[in-house]
Amino acid sequence: MRMVLSRTVGLVILLAVATPGFAQFGHPLKGTWSGEWSPSAGKQTHVLVEMNWDGKTISGKVNPGPNGVPITKATLDPDWTVHMEADGKDAAGKAVHFAVDGKLENIGSFNRVVAGTWTEGATKGPIKLVRN
C-alpha cells in the first residue's frame, strides 16, 4: 500500500512540475515588444509596444510611460497578419498617425517577432518588433 501511495504522490509531483512547461503563452500579441524602425537609410528609431488581450480586443500603448500613445486599433488575422494604429505627436509636437502592418513570425516561440512596415504620417520604413 505504501508503495502505491508513494508512486501516486511521485506522479502528482512530477505532473505539477511538468505542467507549466506545456502552458500556453496566452494571446499571440500579448506582452511587451521592443524593436526599431527605419524612417530613412542609416536612421533607427527605438520603439516599445505593450499589448494586452481582454478576451475580445487587443489594446495597449506605443512607448508606454508619461508620453505613451494608446493603440486605437489592432487586429491579428488568421494568416498571422498584424495591423496596429495609434495617434500621437511627432518630434515637433504635431499630431501624427502611426500604423504598423506586419507578419507574426516564430509563433511557437516565446520570443515572437512582428516584421513589416511602420508608417508615421507620410513616412514609411521597415520595422521589426521582438516580444520580450
Protein Blocks (a to p, Z undefined) as FASTA:
>chain_A
ZZmmmmmmmmmmmmmmmmmmmpcebjfkgccddddddfbghiacddddddddehjaccdd
ehiajkbccdfbdcddfkopacdddddddfkopacddddddddehklpmkbcddddddeh
jbccddddddZZ
